Amino acid sequence: MASSINSFEDLVENSENFFARIPTTDNRVENIAAEDEVKRRKIVEHANGTRIVVLKTVLSLIDDFLAVKREYGSSVERNLYENMSRNEFIQRLILKRPLMFVGQLDRSILRDGTSLMYGEDWPRVGSDNEGDIHLVDYLSYDEMQISALIGVSTPTYFINNGARDNAAIKDKSENYQETGIIVGLVGARFAKIGKMEYQHIIVSSDQSTIEFGYGKDALVGESCDDYYSNKLKYYFHRYLFGKKPKNTTHDAKLLKIWAKFYDLGDGENFYFPTHKEIAKRVQNEKEKLIQIATPKKDRSLTFDSFFNVEVYKKRMTVTAQTLLLEANKRGEELCNKVYLHIVGFGLGVWQILPQQAALLIQCFADCIESLCLPWISTMNFSWFPRDLDYCGKTRNDTDELLVTSYAWDSNSFPGNEYWFGSLITSSDPAAACCSTIPQLQNPYINPFYENIQVL
């Protein structure tokens, strides 16, 4: 087993030595177990059963990503990735995160405790023009796109029913499920123009052009080295004129491998559609293209952009398949039927269209129909209005194994704003408050990161 947790005392010692204060008390493993030796042994089992979960199809994307970075990346990227294996890259996606990363401005708390109200340095991570945040220590935005496709799965004790306002207060009535599996996964994020899923799903006249690498006739510009070596040029483009850099070979190649991952294009020529292409197709493909308002560089709104439903569903199918296959795997390992609690990944504050909930349900429905899931007996979709946002309570009294999920972020520790002391703002801190994930899904307290489950 990859985790080096040999005793309960090891886990507690690692927690005491962790560089940030855990902001709650009742959900800490030392308080859950107290002097109960049975619970102590069980928590060690939970620690050693924590694992990264990743779809087999994502592995090919990672290989392609590393190949592009080694050949076309900045000197910073080439130095880092030169001898990095696929598994080392996956481990990096868990280890090299800030404690907190929230909002359109990328407000952050770094692992050294530095608080950044404005995360203007994040888009520069990995370039040869880095600011105070460096690729050797933290993820780049390009890496965040891939870390959004993986998750972490953990056996856990619960201390309450996981309601949004549970605030890590132990429920003394014990009217909740005491143990289960909790899986953190990531929805689609559109907060940053041109970054994350925005780059792939939003089709706009500003972004989706051949000049920026879209379409089968995408233009390929100068290499990263040539571009970033001219710092004055970078300054004039980015800060004086507010322009994105001219498309580079690196950028075009990255878009191409993502188009390949989503199987977009013509045969062997993979590409994302241009805005001109989409504008011609929209009348015949209204179910696949939803018109949407997006901000322009001058902060005014344009109403000629489109939400690419096909790409969104392919992106969210990755999350759906990962959760379903991991839940089924946990049931198989324990020879126990599963009660699966599914949250609205990328809904809530991340949601930009009312149709996203229905599209996400359709993704799960398609996966349920196509996958073999004999160990899952019950599924509960928690964003239905008739349901409650609970993570630690099943809706029946059967002996099913509870596998619950929470909407995580691709660039934070489990709980995200939990580490800022904000306990009731979203499902992410709520999940951290009701369970042991602040410690067990924390790779610096529980070194689980070599334990990778390919699904």
Secondary structure, DSSP 4 states (H G I P E B T S, - for coil): ------SHHHHHHHHHHSSS----STTSHHHHHTT-HHHHHHHHHHHHT-EEEE-HHHHHHHHHHHHHHHHHS-HHHHHHHTT--HHHHHHHHHHS--SEEETTTTEEE-TTS-EESS-TTGGGTTSTT--SS-TTTS--HHHHHHHTT-EEEEEEE-SS---TT-TT---TT--S--EEEEEEEE----SSTTSTTHHHHEE-TTTSSGGGT-STT------HHHHHH-HHHHHIIIIIS-PPPPP-HHHHHHHHHHHHHTT-EETTEE-PPPHHHHHHHTTT-TTTEEEEEEE-TTS-EEEEEEEEHHHHHHHHHHHHHHHHHHHHHHHHHHT--EEEEE--TT-GGG---TTHHHHHHHHHHHHHHHS--TTEEEEEETTSTTS---SS--SS-S-PEEEEEEEE-TTS-TTGGGGGT--SSSHHHHHHHHSSHHHHT-TTTS--TT-EEE-
